[in-house]
Amino acid sequence: MSWKYSTVNTSHKWVGLDDDVIALYNHNDCLATALLMRKAPEILAEHNNFEFWKNQVKPLIPAAMDMQMRGLPVDLEVRKAHQERLRTVRAECDQTIFEFAASHGMDGFNINSPVQKADLLYKRIGFKPRKNKGKISTDQSALLSIWNGLLKREEDLRPLLEALLHRSRVNTILIRYLNFPVDPDSVVRPTIKMFGTKTMRYAYESPPLQQWVKEIRNIIHAPDGYVFISADYRALEARILAYQFNDTRDIECFEKGWDLHLVTANDLFDLGIGEKFETLDSSGWDELAKTAAQERLPSKNYRFGKAYGGSAASMKTKSFCPCNRWGCDTELPPTLDRNKMIAAEFAWNQQHKDYEDNIAGIIRRVRETKTYVSPFGLTRYFTKPFGSELRPGEAERELRNFFGQHPAAMIINGSQRLAYEAGLPICLQMHDALSMICLESEADARVETLRAIMERPIPELNNISFPVDIEIGQTWK
């Protein structure tokens, strides 16, 4: 198969092994898997997870296999256009980098050599060396650290950092995201990791769809006469957390149809707009969101950072590339200074006291037992350090993350299984959304069926229903 030469290279050491060695390894691997399968029910039962596997995992397997076999149609011309555009931009970045390297006595600079990049940045230019696990680093986080600490007298070096940062972004998209095998029928069939994360959300390989940037998603394109339908749960994790831990403030927002993140911004930063909430229609909310955009986006980031174990002192806006030359900075949300965020954290704890108290009680119990049983019946072990109340450890951050993400994964997984049983042609599960491609003439009926499935009451969460937003178009957005 010709595609293997673009995905396998000499850095894969197994390529040089003899065929009989690889064959023996594969034989032993299959045998070990078969023997383990005979033992698996006993092991699952020992850890109180057999019923979870039987009720939640096993029924989902046919739906996942059906989705992988169906795959996603690829517009090869659109992919080619993205590749050509990004190669042009990468060449622009390279030219800037070469010029800086030459001006610092490094003619013939190897742009792919971390050693030469470290030489240029830390020895020739004189930036303070950044380290990762004790070793000198020139990776994206190191470049961002230099960027954020750039002094006024070093502004003439900003174009170099912009080129290095943006080149890294472009190269990742070209090599990791756009370089994937497509079957003869112009369909990509990614490998699905049904439980590729600790929260049991899906992950994908070849290509890693969950990491794709939005600008290239239009590669996935419905054929003529067909449409791409995407049904996305509305603020699913926030709703799960609110109802699971009795966050009365958030529950009020959901039940009254208010803009959750705008209400959060008003609560955190005392914007004085709360008296308008009862009288606003949808257009009024849109206008108010524009006027409070400076606080709304950081409030959204803060809310989920807080939910997943962060604090005002540690939460920061993260971005893959902050450059101005290629327009990445226009995608960055506004940021707020540290003192304002600390004041916001105090306000949050006052507004969401019951929620925080309920979560703190569960965290105390898990600290002692090292186990947590989810509403869907999964027993999960937390054995890493919990840290202190002032400085949460890795286990507490994982637990807080698990509270929202695991039930969300179980809800979307259950929706996929029911959609499969109803004969819906699901082609993608991504975060809190299910997508399918169907004949345009069948779209209305398919949408009605999918909405009924996804908005069903969830018995594990007190029969609460979670609303979805549905879009119909030609491409994955």
C-alpha beads as a LAMMPS data file, in Angstrom:
LAMMPS data file: protein, C-alpha beads

477 atoms
476 bonds

1 atom types
1 bond types

-500.0 500.0 xlo xhi
-500.0 500.0 ylo yhi
-500.0 500.0 zlo zhi

Masses

1 110.0

Atoms # bond

1 1 1 0.000 0.000 0.000
2 1 1 1.544 3.263 -1.107
3 1 1 0.312 5.275 1.882
4 1 1 2.590 3.447 4.334
5 1 1 5.658 5.269 3.040
6 1 1 4.288 8.601 4.268
7 1 1 3.504 7.278 7.753
8 1 1 6.454 4.938 8.434
9 1 1 10.062 6.129 8.468
10 1 1 13.451 5.036 9.694
11 1 1 12.797 6.465 13.171
12 1 1 10.461 3.496 13.690
13 1 1 13.011 0.930 14.892
14 1 1 10.734 -2.031 14.193
15 1 1 11.091 -1.341 10.438
16 1 1 14.569 -2.865 10.583
17 1 1 13.505 -6.072 12.353
18 1 1 13.394 -9.388 10.526
19 1 1 9.970 -10.544 9.374
20 1 1 10.060 -13.651 11.568
21 1 1 10.782 -11.521 14.657
22 1 1 7.800 -9.261 13.953
23 1 1 5.613 -12.301 13.219
24 1 1 6.562 -13.953 16.511
25 1 1 5.910 -10.730 18.419
26 1 1 2.463 -10.352 16.841
27 1 1 1.668 -14.009 17.603
28 1 1 2.600 -13.612 21.262
29 1 1 0.710 -10.326 21.493
30 1 1 -2.475 -11.937 20.139
31 1 1 -2.074 -14.913 22.464
32 1 1 -1.556 -12.685 25.513
33 1 1 -4.644 -10.656 24.607
34 1 1 -6.738 -13.817 24.222
35 1 1 -5.563 -15.176 27.584
36 1 1 -6.240 -11.841 29.250
37 1 1 -9.777 -11.760 27.835
38 1 1 -10.549 -15.007 29.659
39 1 1 -9.364 -13.407 32.890
40 1 1 -10.853 -9.944 32.292
41 1 1 -14.361 -10.533 33.780
42 1 1 -12.802 -11.809 36.999
43 1 1 -10.476 -8.799 37.232
44 1 1 -13.322 -6.374 36.489
45 1 1 -15.525 -7.975 39.147
46 1 1 -12.710 -7.808 41.689
47 1 1 -12.659 -4.015 41.234
48 1 1 -16.471 -3.634 41.130
49 1 1 -16.449 -2.728 37.432
50 1 1 -17.936 -5.790 35.745
51 1 1 -21.473 -4.358 35.708
52 1 1 -20.148 -1.079 34.329
53 1 1 -18.363 -2.945 31.534
54 1 1 -21.438 -5.051 30.788
55 1 1 -23.895 -2.124 30.774
56 1 1 -21.828 0.777 29.463
57 1 1 -18.828 -0.536 27.522
58 1 1 -19.788 -3.771 25.768
59 1 1 -23.036 -2.405 24.185
60 1 1 -21.079 0.517 22.689
61 1 1 -18.591 -1.648 20.756
62 1 1 -20.842 -2.326 17.706
63 1 1 -21.667 1.384 17.418
64 1 1 -17.979 2.347 17.527
65 1 1 -17.067 -0.314 14.950
66 1 1 -19.890 0.838 12.667
67 1 1 -18.692 4.437 12.910
68 1 1 -15.076 3.493 12.138
69 1 1 -16.091 1.378 9.126
70 1 1 -18.248 4.225 7.784
71 1 1 -15.463 6.806 8.083
72 1 1 -15.467 10.408 6.929
73 1 1 -15.470 11.621 3.292
74 1 1 -12.434 13.773 2.443
75 1 1 -12.297 16.558 -0.122
76 1 1 -8.797 15.910 -1.460
77 1 1 -8.655 19.212 -3.346
78 1 1 -9.439 21.182 -0.192
79 1 1 -6.757 19.258 1.687
80 1 1 -4.266 19.994 -1.099
81 1 1 -5.151 23.705 -0.994
82 1 1 -4.562 23.781 2.789
83 1 1 -1.216 22.050 2.347
84 1 1 -0.063 24.461 -0.364
85 1 1 -1.146 27.504 1.665
86 1 1 0.627 26.284 4.789
87 1 1 3.817 25.387 2.918
88 1 1 3.907 28.951 1.584
89 1 1 3.510 30.341 5.102
90 1 1 6.162 27.956 6.430
91 1 1 8.562 29.213 3.764
92 1 1 7.908 32.797 4.938
93 1 1 8.706 31.768 8.505
94 1 1 11.860 29.990 7.371
95 1 1 13.115 33.032 5.474
96 1 1 12.760 35.225 8.576
97 1 1 14.541 32.656 10.749
98 1 1 17.392 32.193 8.250
99 1 1 17.943 35.963 8.081
100 1 1 18.203 36.242 11.879
101 1 1 20.515 33.222 12.050
102 1 1 22.794 34.648 9.347
103 1 1 22.945 38.010 11.139
104 1 1 24.244 36.141 14.207
105 1 1 26.950 34.251 12.328
106 1 1 24.990 31.054 11.626
107 1 1 24.979 30.643 7.828
108 1 1 23.562 27.278 6.733
109 1 1 21.285 27.208 9.796
110 1 1 19.413 23.899 10.225
111 1 1 15.911 24.950 11.191
112 1 1 14.989 21.433 12.343
113 1 1 17.906 21.097 14.752
114 1 1 17.022 21.776 18.427
115 1 1 20.746 22.093 19.148
116 1 1 21.208 24.858 16.576
117 1 1 18.018 26.634 17.724
118 1 1 19.289 26.546 21.305
119 1 1 22.644 27.900 20.118
120 1 1 20.922 30.783 18.313
121 1 1 18.483 31.684 21.106
122 1 1 20.597 31.145 24.208
123 1 1 24.265 31.582 23.173
124 1 1 24.194 33.957 20.200
125 1 1 21.214 36.124 21.180
126 1 1 21.486 35.670 24.947
127 1 1 18.024 34.708 26.133
128 1 1 17.958 32.925 29.480
129 1 1 17.917 29.154 28.772
130 1 1 14.551 27.428 29.296
131 1 1 14.528 23.851 30.517
132 1 1 12.141 20.924 30.274
133 1 1 12.794 18.015 32.650
134 1 1 16.258 19.417 33.329
135 1 1 17.270 19.707 29.665
136 1 1 17.677 22.855 27.586
137 1 1 14.482 23.245 25.568
138 1 1 13.396 25.112 22.437
139 1 1 9.884 23.632 22.310
140 1 1 6.667 25.652 22.051
141 1 1 6.377 26.246 25.793
142 1 1 9.984 27.484 25.933
143 1 1 9.359 29.861 23.023
144 1 1 6.190 31.159 24.689
145 1 1 8.123 31.722 27.909
146 1 1 10.685 33.815 26.035
147 1 1 7.867 35.662 24.226
148 1 1 6.086 36.522 27.467
149 1 1 9.302 37.789 29.074
150 1 1 10.466 39.871 26.130
151 1 1 11.859 43.233 27.227
152 1 1 11.251 46.536 25.425
153 1 1 14.886 46.683 24.362
154 1 1 14.423 43.244 22.753
155 1 1 11.448 44.188 20.568
156 1 1 13.570 43.891 17.441
157 1 1 13.757 40.138 18.177
158 1 1 9.982 39.661 18.206
159 1 1 9.789 38.819 14.465
160 1 1 12.172 35.888 15.066
161 1 1 10.030 34.533 17.886
162 1 1 6.887 35.057 15.817
163 1 1 8.408 33.053 12.970
164 1 1 9.577 30.252 15.279
165 1 1 6.219 30.027 17.073
166 1 1 4.137 30.168 13.927
167 1 1 6.377 27.717 12.093
168 1 1 5.854 25.210 14.894
169 1 1 2.074 25.611 14.577
170 1 1 2.118 25.307 10.777
171 1 1 4.465 22.328 10.827
172 1 1 2.239 20.504 13.315
173 1 1 -0.798 20.988 11.090
174 1 1 1.079 19.901 7.962
175 1 1 2.811 16.846 9.374
176 1 1 0.539 15.636 12.169
177 1 1 -2.933 16.681 11.019
178 1 1 -2.941 16.834 7.203
179 1 1 -0.624 13.919 6.451
180 1 1 -2.988 10.956 6.787
181 1 1 -3.930 7.982 4.595
182 1 1 -7.183 8.155 2.628
183 1 1 -8.802 4.982 1.310
184 1 1 -9.490 4.531 -2.430
185 1 1 -13.095 5.668 -1.917
186 1 1 -11.796 9.089 -0.669
187 1 1 -12.803 8.255 2.890
188 1 1 -10.575 8.487 5.975
189 1 1 -11.225 5.875 8.637
190 1 1 -9.415 7.013 11.780
191 1 1 -8.518 4.484 14.451
192 1 1 -10.983 5.002 17.294
193 1 1 -9.723 4.682 20.850
194 1 1 -13.050 4.091 22.551
195 1 1 -11.661 5.036 25.934
196 1 1 -8.556 6.933 24.978
197 1 1 -8.637 9.164 28.062
198 1 1 -9.002 8.630 31.801
199 1 1 -12.469 10.170 31.663
200 1 1 -13.446 7.611 28.964
201 1 1 -13.858 10.103 26.149
202 1 1 -12.988 9.018 22.624
203 1 1 -9.649 9.763 21.013
204 1 1 -8.545 9.204 17.411
205 1 1 -5.368 8.280 15.548
206 1 1 -4.408 8.538 11.871
207 1 1 -5.446 11.320 11.999
208 1 1 -5.888 12.646 15.583
209 1 1 -9.209 14.377 14.855
210 1 1 -9.649 15.635 18.428
211 1 1 -6.582 17.860 17.936
212 1 1 -7.523 19.342 14.568
213 1 1 -7.700 23.124 14.420
214 1 1 -11.003 24.462 13.112
215 1 1 -9.438 26.002 9.999
216 1 1 -8.873 22.568 8.397
217 1 1 -12.104 20.825 9.391
218 1 1 -13.718 21.694 6.054
219 1 1 -11.601 18.879 4.600
220 1 1 -14.440 16.629 5.787
221 1 1 -17.106 17.295 3.162
222 1 1 -20.462 15.629 2.484
223 1 1 -20.872 14.238 -1.066
224 1 1 -23.260 15.875 -3.540
225 1 1 -26.871 15.360 -2.491
226 1 1 -25.879 14.711 1.125
227 1 1 -25.561 16.963 4.189
228 1 1 -23.365 16.975 7.286
229 1 1 -25.463 17.127 10.474
230 1 1 -23.874 17.923 13.840
231 1 1 -25.762 17.797 17.151
232 1 1 -23.849 19.367 20.028
233 1 1 -24.902 19.335 23.683
234 1 1 -25.247 22.858 25.031
235 1 1 -22.831 23.512 27.950
236 1 1 -23.048 19.835 28.869
237 1 1 -20.279 19.659 31.471
238 1 1 -21.388 22.868 33.198
239 1 1 -24.941 21.513 33.426
240 1 1 -23.727 18.163 34.758
241 1 1 -21.675 19.857 37.474
242 1 1 -24.509 22.212 38.412
243 1 1 -27.146 19.510 38.874
244 1 1 -24.758 16.954 40.355
245 1 1 -23.482 19.302 43.065
246 1 1 -26.485 21.626 43.516
247 1 1 -25.029 24.836 42.084
248 1 1 -28.181 26.918 42.522
249 1 1 -26.782 29.936 40.682
250 1 1 -25.983 27.930 37.541
251 1 1 -29.239 25.972 37.717
252 1 1 -31.117 29.291 37.693
253 1 1 -29.232 30.314 34.528
254 1 1 -30.035 27.071 32.748
255 1 1 -33.694 27.001 33.683
256 1 1 -34.223 30.632 32.654
257 1 1 -32.192 30.360 29.437
258 1 1 -29.612 32.960 30.446
259 1 1 -26.098 33.304 28.990
260 1 1 -24.118 31.334 31.579
261 1 1 -20.754 32.976 30.947
262 1 1 -22.174 36.489 30.904
263 1 1 -23.890 35.850 34.245
264 1 1 -20.597 34.470 35.560
265 1 1 -18.788 37.609 34.372
266 1 1 -21.313 39.793 36.186
267 1 1 -20.956 37.721 39.372
268 1 1 -17.157 37.746 39.285
269 1 1 -16.511 41.329 38.257
270 1 1 -19.608 43.174 39.521
271 1 1 -20.536 44.603 36.113
272 1 1 -23.853 45.935 37.381
273 1 1 -25.940 44.336 34.618
274 1 1 -27.762 41.702 36.677
275 1 1 -31.013 43.687 36.817
276 1 1 -31.348 43.362 33.017
277 1 1 -31.270 39.552 32.908
278 1 1 -34.987 38.978 33.530
279 1 1 -36.042 41.208 30.612
280 1 1 -33.588 40.215 27.849
281 1 1 -34.521 38.350 24.671
282 1 1 -31.942 36.498 22.532
283 1 1 -30.838 39.619 20.647
284 1 1 -30.540 41.498 23.931
285 1 1 -28.224 38.815 25.306
286 1 1 -26.107 39.035 22.153
287 1 1 -25.723 42.805 22.481
288 1 1 -24.914 42.596 26.187
289 1 1 -22.314 39.889 25.511
290 1 1 -20.538 42.227 23.072
291 1 1 -20.337 45.039 25.606
292 1 1 -18.954 42.697 28.281
293 1 1 -16.644 40.651 26.010
294 1 1 -13.561 41.807 27.945
295 1 1 -14.870 39.981 31.020
296 1 1 -17.031 37.240 29.459
297 1 1 -14.266 35.222 27.764
298 1 1 -11.910 35.211 30.776
299 1 1 -14.918 34.241 32.911
300 1 1 -15.522 31.240 30.677
301 1 1 -11.860 30.202 30.947
302 1 1 -11.905 30.810 34.698
303 1 1 -15.066 28.741 35.218
304 1 1 -13.648 25.612 33.617
305 1 1 -10.182 26.140 35.061
306 1 1 -11.773 26.339 38.495
307 1 1 -13.958 23.303 37.859
308 1 1 -10.907 21.292 36.881
309 1 1 -8.759 22.153 39.876
310 1 1 -7.091 25.457 39.033
311 1 1 -6.815 28.660 41.042
312 1 1 -6.639 32.361 40.306
313 1 1 -2.876 32.328 40.850
314 1 1 -2.253 29.503 38.380
315 1 1 -4.869 29.882 35.627
316 1 1 -3.496 31.482 32.482
317 1 1 -4.652 31.927 28.916
318 1 1 -2.903 29.291 26.830
319 1 1 -2.405 29.677 23.130
320 1 1 -0.520 27.738 20.545
321 1 1 0.727 30.865 18.777
322 1 1 0.318 34.534 19.814
323 1 1 1.918 36.068 16.700
324 1 1 0.657 39.236 15.053
325 1 1 2.194 38.824 11.577
326 1 1 -0.046 35.895 10.618
327 1 1 -3.050 36.999 12.681
328 1 1 -3.007 34.388 15.454
329 1 1 -3.303 37.094 18.105
330 1 1 -6.810 37.962 16.880
331 1 1 -7.969 34.527 18.096
332 1 1 -6.745 35.051 21.666
333 1 1 -9.315 35.840 24.364
334 1 1 -8.784 38.967 26.468
335 1 1 -6.749 38.508 29.632
336 1 1 -7.149 40.103 33.059
337 1 1 -4.481 40.992 35.575
338 1 1 -3.698 38.679 38.477
339 1 1 -5.185 40.876 41.229
340 1 1 -8.497 41.134 39.417
341 1 1 -8.606 37.371 38.983
342 1 1 -7.873 36.776 42.680
343 1 1 -10.766 39.082 43.584
344 1 1 -12.918 37.149 41.115
345 1 1 -12.019 33.874 42.832
346 1 1 -13.290 35.253 46.155
347 1 1 -16.530 36.332 44.483
348 1 1 -16.890 32.882 42.849
349 1 1 -16.590 31.101 46.196
350 1 1 -19.314 33.328 47.640
351 1 1 -21.716 32.858 44.715
352 1 1 -21.161 29.089 44.471
353 1 1 -20.767 28.153 48.148
354 1 1 -23.044 25.086 48.137
355 1 1 -21.357 23.761 45.018
356 1 1 -17.848 24.212 46.438
357 1 1 -18.861 22.697 49.808
358 1 1 -20.388 19.630 48.157
359 1 1 -17.319 19.025 46.003
360 1 1 -14.971 19.584 48.955
361 1 1 -16.850 16.914 50.930
362 1 1 -16.401 14.332 48.170
363 1 1 -12.726 15.217 47.774
364 1 1 -12.193 14.644 51.520
365 1 1 -13.783 11.179 51.263
366 1 1 -11.735 10.225 48.204
367 1 1 -8.560 11.364 49.974
368 1 1 -9.260 8.644 52.536
369 1 1 -10.606 5.827 50.354
370 1 1 -8.606 6.556 47.147
371 1 1 -11.697 5.497 45.171
372 1 1 -14.677 7.258 43.604
373 1 1 -17.773 5.628 42.122
374 1 1 -19.284 7.696 39.324
375 1 1 -23.058 8.095 38.853
376 1 1 -22.706 5.637 35.956
377 1 1 -21.159 2.940 38.141
378 1 1 -17.454 3.156 37.281
379 1 1 -15.087 2.647 40.222
380 1 1 -12.029 4.811 39.634
381 1 1 -8.852 4.795 41.730
382 1 1 -7.016 8.010 42.654
383 1 1 -3.582 7.121 44.028
384 1 1 -1.492 10.157 43.057
385 1 1 -0.754 12.932 45.601
386 1 1 -3.763 15.050 46.583
387 1 1 -1.683 18.002 47.742
388 1 1 -3.141 20.549 50.158
389 1 1 -6.208 22.796 50.192
390 1 1 -4.077 25.756 49.116
391 1 1 -2.137 23.825 46.482
392 1 1 -4.190 20.940 45.027
393 1 1 -2.188 17.956 43.854
394 1 1 -2.523 15.911 40.685
395 1 1 -5.119 13.538 42.152
396 1 1 -7.481 16.363 43.142
397 1 1 -7.169 17.994 39.727
398 1 1 -7.933 14.653 38.045
399 1 1 -10.908 14.093 40.340
400 1 1 -12.395 17.523 39.652
401 1 1 -11.909 16.933 35.939
402 1 1 -13.572 13.522 36.267
403 1 1 -16.725 14.970 37.901
404 1 1 -17.762 16.719 34.690
405 1 1 -15.977 14.942 31.866
406 1 1 -16.776 11.333 32.755
407 1 1 -20.583 11.774 32.945
408 1 1 -20.390 13.829 29.724
409 1 1 -18.550 10.961 28.031
410 1 1 -21.117 8.444 29.273
411 1 1 -24.019 10.588 28.041
412 1 1 -22.567 11.055 24.538
413 1 1 -21.571 7.365 24.403
414 1 1 -25.097 6.355 25.334
415 1 1 -26.481 8.664 22.667
416 1 1 -24.197 7.104 20.059
417 1 1 -25.308 3.596 21.005
418 1 1 -29.002 4.520 20.792
419 1 1 -28.437 6.342 17.489
420 1 1 -26.757 3.230 16.087
421 1 1 -29.661 1.061 17.241
422 1 1 -32.054 3.502 15.554
423 1 1 -30.170 3.137 12.263
424 1 1 -28.670 6.633 12.181
425 1 1 -25.448 6.847 10.112
426 1 1 -23.202 8.334 12.816
427 1 1 -19.774 9.153 11.371
428 1 1 -18.133 11.141 14.187
429 1 1 -18.240 11.559 17.954
430 1 1 -16.267 14.620 19.041
431 1 1 -16.351 16.017 22.579
432 1 1 -20.068 16.659 23.236
433 1 1 -21.269 16.284 19.635
434 1 1 -22.492 13.511 17.361
435 1 1 -22.362 13.953 13.601
436 1 1 -23.816 12.048 10.668
437 1 1 -23.966 12.350 6.893
438 1 1 -27.261 11.568 5.199
439 1 1 -29.278 12.323 2.085
440 1 1 -30.507 15.906 2.069
441 1 1 -34.067 14.643 1.564
442 1 1 -33.831 12.615 4.803
443 1 1 -32.265 15.349 6.945
444 1 1 -35.378 16.585 8.754
445 1 1 -36.437 13.107 9.853
446 1 1 -32.892 12.195 10.906
447 1 1 -32.570 15.408 12.929
448 1 1 -35.852 14.736 14.740
449 1 1 -34.738 11.215 15.688
450 1 1 -31.277 12.337 16.812
451 1 1 -32.662 15.186 18.928
452 1 1 -35.092 12.843 20.690
453 1 1 -32.261 10.434 21.499
454 1 1 -29.816 13.043 22.756
455 1 1 -32.356 14.995 24.803
456 1 1 -33.686 11.883 26.551
457 1 1 -33.793 11.962 30.388
458 1 1 -30.625 10.516 31.958
459 1 1 -31.614 8.148 34.814
460 1 1 -28.119 8.205 36.370
461 1 1 -28.491 11.987 36.844
462 1 1 -32.013 12.139 38.282
463 1 1 -33.672 11.977 34.842
464 1 1 -32.367 15.402 33.820
465 1 1 -32.519 16.200 30.097
466 1 1 -29.708 18.067 28.374
467 1 1 -30.497 20.310 25.361
468 1 1 -28.669 20.099 22.030
469 1 1 -27.979 22.550 19.215
470 1 1 -28.101 21.098 15.705
471 1 1 -26.429 22.465 12.560
472 1 1 -26.806 21.270 8.973
473 1 1 -24.240 22.053 6.283
474 1 1 -21.813 20.575 3.781
475 1 1 -18.688 20.346 5.968
476 1 1 -17.571 19.580 9.482
477 1 1 -17.351 22.902 11.329

Bonds

1 1 1 2
2 1 2 3
3 1 3 4
4 1 4 5
5 1 5 6
6 1 6 7
7 1 7 8
8 1 8 9
9 1 9 10
10 1 10 11
11 1 11 12
12 1 12 13
13 1 13 14
14 1 14 15
15 1 15 16
16 1 16 17
17 1 17 18
18 1 18 19
19 1 19 20
20 1 20 21
21 1 21 22
22 1 22 23
23 1 23 24
24 1 24 25
25 1 25 26
26 1 26 27
27 1 27 28
28 1 28 29
29 1 29 30
30 1 30 31
31 1 31 32
32 1 32 33
33 1 33 34
34 1 34 35
35 1 35 36
36 1 36 37
37 1 37 38
38 1 38 39
39 1 39 40
40 1 40 41
41 1 41 42
42 1 42 43
43 1 43 44
44 1 44 45
45 1 45 46
46 1 46 47
47 1 47 48
48 1 48 49
49 1 49 50
50 1 50 51
51 1 51 52
52 1 52 53
53 1 53 54
54 1 54 55
55 1 55 56
56 1 56 57
57 1 57 58
58 1 58 59
59 1 59 60
60 1 60 61
61 1 61 62
62 1 62 63
63 1 63 64
64 1 64 65
65 1 65 66
66 1 66 67
67 1 67 68
68 1 68 69
69 1 69 70
70 1 70 71
71 1 71 72
72 1 72 73
73 1 73 74
74 1 74 75
75 1 75 76
76 1 76 77
77 1 77 78
78 1 78 79
79 1 79 80
80 1 80 81
81 1 81 82
82 1 82 83
83 1 83 84
84 1 84 85
85 1 85 86
86 1 86 87
87 1 87 88
88 1 88 89
89 1 89 90
90 1 90 91
91 1 91 92
92 1 92 93
93 1 93 94
94 1 94 95
95 1 95 96
96 1 96 97
97 1 97 98
98 1 98 99
99 1 99 100
100 1 100 101
101 1 101 102
102 1 102 103
103 1 103 104
104 1 104 105
105 1 105 106
106 1 106 107
107 1 107 108
108 1 108 109
109 1 109 110
110 1 110 111
111 1 111 112
112 1 112 113
113 1 113 114
114 1 114 115
115 1 115 116
116 1 116 117
117 1 117 118
118 1 118 119
119 1 119 120
120 1 120 121
121 1 121 122
122 1 122 123
123 1 123 124
124 1 124 125
125 1 125 126
126 1 126 127
127 1 127 128
128 1 128 129
129 1 129 130
130 1 130 131
131 1 131 132
132 1 132 133
133 1 133 134
134 1 134 135
135 1 135 136
136 1 136 137
137 1 137 138
138 1 138 139
139 1 139 140
140 1 140 141
141 1 141 142
142 1 142 143
143 1 143 144
144 1 144 145
145 1 145 146
146 1 146 147
147 1 147 148
148 1 148 149
149 1 149 150
150 1 150 151
151 1 151 152
152 1 152 153
153 1 153 154
154 1 154 155
155 1 155 156
156 1 156 157
157 1 157 158
158 1 158 159
159 1 159 160
160 1 160 161
161 1 161 162
162 1 162 163
163 1 163 164
164 1 164 165
165 1 165 166
166 1 166 167
167 1 167 168
168 1 168 169
169 1 169 170
170 1 170 171
171 1 171 172
172 1 172 173
173 1 173 174
174 1 174 175
175 1 175 176
176 1 176 177
177 1 177 178
178 1 178 179
179 1 179 180
180 1 180 181
181 1 181 182
182 1 182 183
183 1 183 184
184 1 184 185
185 1 185 186
186 1 186 187
187 1 187 188
188 1 188 189
189 1 189 190
190 1 190 191
191 1 191 192
192 1 192 193
193 1 193 194
194 1 194 195
195 1 195 196
196 1 196 197
197 1 197 198
198 1 198 199
199 1 199 200
200 1 200 201
201 1 201 202
202 1 202 203
203 1 203 204
204 1 204 205
205 1 205 206
206 1 206 207
207 1 207 208
208 1 208 209
209 1 209 210
210 1 210 211
211 1 211 212
212 1 212 213
213 1 213 214
214 1 214 215
215 1 215 216
216 1 216 217
217 1 217 218
218 1 218 219
219 1 219 220
220 1 220 221
221 1 221 222
222 1 222 223
223 1 223 224
224 1 224 225
225 1 225 226
226 1 226 227
227 1 227 228
228 1 228 229
229 1 229 230
230 1 230 231
231 1 231 232
232 1 232 233
233 1 233 234
234 1 234 235
235 1 235 236
236 1 236 237
237 1 237 238
238 1 238 239
239 1 239 240
240 1 240 241
241 1 241 242
242 1 242 243
243 1 243 244
244 1 244 245
245 1 245 246
246 1 246 247
247 1 247 248
248 1 248 249
249 1 249 250
250 1 250 251
251 1 251 252
252 1 252 253
253 1 253 254
254 1 254 255
255 1 255 256
256 1 256 257
257 1 257 258
258 1 258 259
259 1 259 260
260 1 260 261
261 1 261 262
262 1 262 263
263 1 263 264
264 1 264 265
265 1 265 266
266 1 266 267
267 1 267 268
268 1 268 269
269 1 269 270
270 1 270 271
271 1 271 272
272 1 272 273
273 1 273 274
274 1 274 275
275 1 275 276
276 1 276 277
277 1 277 278
278 1 278 279
279 1 279 280
280 1 280 281
281 1 281 282
282 1 282 283
283 1 283 284
284 1 284 285
285 1 285 286
286 1 286 287
287 1 287 288
288 1 288 289
289 1 289 290
290 1 290 291
291 1 291 292
292 1 292 293
293 1 293 294
294 1 294 295
295 1 295 296
296 1 296 297
297 1 297 298
298 1 298 299
299 1 299 300
300 1 300 301
301 1 301 302
302 1 302 303
303 1 303 304
304 1 304 305
305 1 305 306
306 1 306 307
307 1 307 308
308 1 308 309
309 1 309 310
310 1 310 311
311 1 311 312
312 1 312 313
313 1 313 314
314 1 314 315
315 1 315 316
316 1 316 317
317 1 317 318
318 1 318 319
319 1 319 320
320 1 320 321
321 1 321 322
322 1 322 323
323 1 323 324
324 1 324 325
325 1 325 326
326 1 326 327
327 1 327 328
328 1 328 329
329 1 329 330
330 1 330 331
331 1 331 332
332 1 332 333
333 1 333 334
334 1 334 335
335 1 335 336
336 1 336 337
337 1 337 338
338 1 338 339
339 1 339 340
340 1 340 341
341 1 341 342
342 1 342 343
343 1 343 344
344 1 344 345
345 1 345 346
346 1 346 347
347 1 347 348
348 1 348 349
349 1 349 350
350 1 350 351
351 1 351 352
352 1 352 353
353 1 353 354
354 1 354 355
355 1 355 356
356 1 356 357
357 1 357 358
358 1 358 359
359 1 359 360
360 1 360 361
361 1 361 362
362 1 362 363
363 1 363 364
364 1 364 365
365 1 365 366
366 1 366 367
367 1 367 368
368 1 368 369
369 1 369 370
370 1 370 371
371 1 371 372
372 1 372 373
373 1 373 374
374 1 374 375
375 1 375 376
376 1 376 377
377 1 377 378
378 1 378 379
379 1 379 380
380 1 380 381
381 1 381 382
382 1 382 383
383 1 383 384
384 1 384 385
385 1 385 386
386 1 386 387
387 1 387 388
388 1 388 389
389 1 389 390
390 1 390 391
391 1 391 392
392 1 392 393
393 1 393 394
394 1 394 395
395 1 395 396
396 1 396 397
397 1 397 398
398 1 398 399
399 1 399 400
400 1 400 401
401 1 401 402
402 1 402 403
403 1 403 404
404 1 404 405
405 1 405 406
406 1 406 407
407 1 407 408
408 1 408 409
409 1 409 410
410 1 410 411
411 1 411 412
412 1 412 413
413 1 413 414
414 1 414 415
415 1 415 416
416 1 416 417
417 1 417 418
418 1 418 419
419 1 419 420
420 1 420 421
421 1 421 422
422 1 422 423
423 1 423 424
424 1 424 425
425 1 425 426
426 1 426 427
427 1 427 428
428 1 428 429
429 1 429 430
430 1 430 431
431 1 431 432
432 1 432 433
433 1 433 434
434 1 434 435
435 1 435 436
436 1 436 437
437 1 437 438
438 1 438 439
439 1 439 440
440 1 440 441
441 1 441 442
442 1 442 443
443 1 443 444
444 1 444 445
445 1 445 446
446 1 446 447
447 1 447 448
448 1 448 449
449 1 449 450
450 1 450 451
451 1 451 452
452 1 452 453
453 1 453 454
454 1 454 455
455 1 455 456
456 1 456 457
457 1 457 458
458 1 458 459
459 1 459 460
460 1 460 461
461 1 461 462
462 1 462 463
463 1 463 464
464 1 464 465
465 1 465 466
466 1 466 467
467 1 467 468
468 1 468 469
469 1 469 470
470 1 470 471
471 1 471 472
472 1 472 473
473 1 473 474
474 1 474 475
475 1 475 476
476 1 476 477
